[in-house]
Amino acid sequence: MADVSADPDRALRALLAPGATTVVALDDDDTVVGFAHALTDGATAYLAQLLVAPEHRGRGLGRQMLAEVFQRCRVGRMDVITHTAEGFYETLPHRRFAGFRLYPGRRPARG
């Protein structure tokens, strides 16, 4: 996804585009502390972004947003492609529950 931080109107269009599902987490002061953004074709969803503010990490917020965005996409599977967050996604129950597959950013070593 292109960097849209300097253009709020462009960011809003990206978040509300057809096939996009976005969940936003707010704190008690209505400050955005995280969001999950997925793209779907109606059969499979692809988690595009999952962000949690550093001071709110480690409390399950990322997991809650991931579960919510998956439910709202109304698909049978959500694929995750990451180059930087394999550790976080490996802690999720994607291997025990149908619906999640993890595609790490690095290729496994060939033996």
C-alpha positions in Angstrom: 0.0 0.0 0.0 1.3 3.4 -0.9 2.2 5.9 1.9 -0.9 8.0 2.4 0.0 9.6 5.7 0.5 13.1 4.1 -2.8 13.0 2.3 -5.8 12.3 4.7 -8.3 12.3 1.8 -6.4 9.6 0.0 -6.0 7.6 3.2 -9.8 7.7 3.7 -10.5 6.6 0.1 -8.1 3.7 0.6 -9.7 2.6 3.8 -13.2 2.8 2.4 -12.6 1.4 -1.0 -14.8 -1.5 -2.2 -13.4 -4.8 -0.9 -11.6 -3.1 2.0 -12.5 -3.7 5.6 -11.0 -1.6 8.4 -11.3 -1.8 12.1 -10.1 1.1 14.2 -9.3 1.0 18.0 -9.8 4.1 20.1 -8.7 4.8 23.7 -10.9 6.5 26.3 -10.0 9.9 24.7 -11.1 8.8 21.2 -7.4 8.8 20.1 -6.6 6.1 17.5 -4.4 3.5 19.1 -4.5 0.8 16.4 -6.2 -0.4 13.2 -6.5 -3.5 11.1 -7.1 -3.3 7.3 -7.9 -6.2 5.1 -8.7 -6.6 1.4 -11.1 -9.2 0.2 -12.4 -10.6 -3.1 -15.4 -12.2 -1.3 -13.8 -15.6 -0.9 -10.5 -14.9 0.7 -9.3 -11.9 2.7 -5.7 -10.6 2.8 -4.6 -8.8 5.9 -2.9 -5.6 4.5 -2.0 -3.8 7.7 -2.2 -4.3 11.5 -0.9 -1.6 13.6 -1.0 -1.0 17.4 0.6 2.0 19.1 3.7 1.0 21.0 2.2 2.0 24.4 -0.8 -0.3 23.8 1.0 -3.4 22.7 1.1 -6.6 24.7 -2.6 -6.3 25.8 -4.3 -8.4 23.2 -5.5 -5.4 21.1 -3.9 -6.7 17.9 -5.6 -10.1 18.4 -8.9 -8.5 19.0 -8.7 -6.3 15.9 -7.6 -9.3 13.8 -10.5 -11.4 15.0 -12.9 -8.5 14.3 -11.6 -7.7 10.8 -11.8 -11.4 10.0 -15.4 -11.6 11.1 -16.4 -8.5 9.2 -14.8 -9.8 6.0 -17.2 -12.8 6.1 -14.8 -15.1 4.4 -13.6 -18.6 5.1 -9.9 -17.8 5.1 -7.6 -14.9 5.7 -4.0 -14.9 4.3 -1.3 -13.0 6.0 1.8 -11.8 4.2 4.5 -10.2 6.3 8.2 -9.3 6.1 8.5 -7.8 9.5 6.1 -9.4 12.0 6.5 -13.2 11.7 6.9 -13.5 15.5 3.6 -11.8 16.3 1.6 -13.9 13.7 3.2 -17.1 14.8 1.7 -16.6 18.3 -1.8 -16.5 16.8 -3.9 -19.7 16.6 -3.8 -19.7 12.8 -2.4 -23.1 12.7 -5.0 -24.6 15.1 -8.1 -22.9 13.6 -9.2 -23.0 10.0 -9.1 -19.7 8.3 -5.6 -18.4 8.7 -2.4 -19.0 6.7 0.9 -17.3 7.3 3.2 -16.5 4.4 6.6 -15.4 5.9 8.7 -12.8 4.1 11.7 -15.2 3.9 11.9 -18.5 2.1 12.6 -21.6 4.1 16.0 -23.1 3.7 16.3 -25.9 1.2 17.8 -29.1 2.5 
